[in-house]
């Protein structure tokens, strides 16, 4: 793995972690928003998975 790939993986991990923590804080303060936040997190995870698959396919 090149340094660029490792940095992109680290960046994706940090962004995902920050969004997850932000969603947790939001849900603790606004429980009524649980459905939209859950949907947004699902879409974010789907986008991260598709991006990872595209990177893996184009690198091999």
C-alpha positions in Angstrom: 0.0 0.0 0.0 1.2 3.4 -0.8 1.3 6.3 1.7 -1.5 8.0 -0.2 -3.8 5.0 0.2 -3.1 4.7 3.9 -3.8 8.4 4.4 -7.1 8.1 2.5 -8.1 5.2 4.6 -7.2 7.1 7.8 -9.2 10.1 6.6 -12.3 8.0 5.8 -12.0 6.4 9.3 -11.7 9.7 11.1 -14.6 11.2 9.2 -16.8 8.2 9.8 -15.9 8.3 13.5 -16.7 12.0 13.8 -20.0 11.7 12.1 -20.9 8.7 14.3 -20.0 10.6 17.5 -22.0 13.7 16.2 -25.0 11.5 15.5 -24.8 10.0 19.0 -24.6 13.4 20.6 -27.6 14.6 18.4 -29.6 11.5 19.3 -29.0 12.0 23.0 -30.3 15.6 22.9 -33.1 15.1 20.2 -34.5 11.6 20.4 -37.2 12.5 17.9 -34.6 12.8 15.2 -33.6 9.1 15.4 -35.2 8.0 12.1 -33.7 10.8 9.9 -30.3 10.4 11.5 -30.3 6.6 11.1 -31.2 7.0 7.5 -28.4 9.5 7.0 -25.9 7.2 8.7 -27.0 4.3 6.5 -26.5 6.4 3.4 -23.1 7.5 4.6 -22.0 3.9 5.2 -23.3 2.9 1.8 -21.3 5.7 0.2 -18.2 4.7 2.1 -18.6 1.0 1.1 -19.1 1.9 -2.6 -16.1 4.2 -2.5 -14.0 1.5 -1.0 -15.2 -1.0 -3.5 -14.4 1.4 -6.4 -10.9 2.0 -5.0 -10.3 -1.8 -4.6 -11.5 -2.6 -8.1 -9.6 0.1 -9.8 -6.4 -0.7 -7.9 -6.3 -4.4 -8.8 
